[in-house]
Amino acid sequence: MGISLFGMIVWGHHMFTSGMNPWLQVSFMLGSMAIGVPTGIKIFNWLATIWGGKISFKTPMLFALGFISLFLLGGITGITLAAVPFDIHVHDTYYVVAHFHYVMFGGAVMGTYAAFYFWFPKITGRMYNEFWGKVHFWMTFIGFQLSFLPMHYSGLMGMPRRVGVYLDLPNLVFANQLSSMGAFLLGISGIVWVFAFTYAWIAGKRAVGNPWRAYSLEWQTSSPPPINNFPEVPVVTHGPYEYGHGVPVPVVEEMPAFRTSPSAAD
């Protein structure tokens, strides 16, 4: 809620160089810095959720950790851009491009990939290939860092965005070459994802009802679930925080999840 409320009063930080009155600049600057407080609390929420858990570094978890790390870096550069003097210096440069992509790609895309791999067996009834999932993650993560991390330096050196021809300075040339190599690697990672997704959906091995050994209710039925989710009303026998504390993981009996209509026998 705090992020939502602050989010309505920070839009002016995009306009510090537009001739805005100084008192408005200060108000937008303070609001843009203050939004880092509830955002930082969310970072600690996520870390506290992981803390003490039985972590399995499968593909969904790798993308979830990638999401937290990239989103955090994007938030840190966002605080720097909230300061009026600094923002005026790097406005409309590659520094802003780097910040934006760390927040939006790191926050949205990495989180979406994590959810995709986590829910894939429940939706399709098949397991993705763990090897290709991890190849996809490392190509995405390394390609992203290689592409956008050098842009912070390019922006600080004054390289403007939306410019195809720039000064032939050795430091800028090398930084842009790194960004180009990272962009190609990031693009190839998307091809790997499409290949792994298509292959898993067509020829992946059948998923068990509870491949993550989870206690939450949605994993206590087959994957994918039958039409009515459960053949009978489920009984909750485990608490939400009992995973890894000696409580046995419930065994999910496989049900005819792939039958879409009653048979003659029914």
Helices and strands as residue ranges (DSSP letters): H 2-7, G 11-14, H 22-34, H 36-50, H 59-82, H 84-90, H 94-104, I 105-109, H 110-124, H 130-156, H 170-203, G 217-219
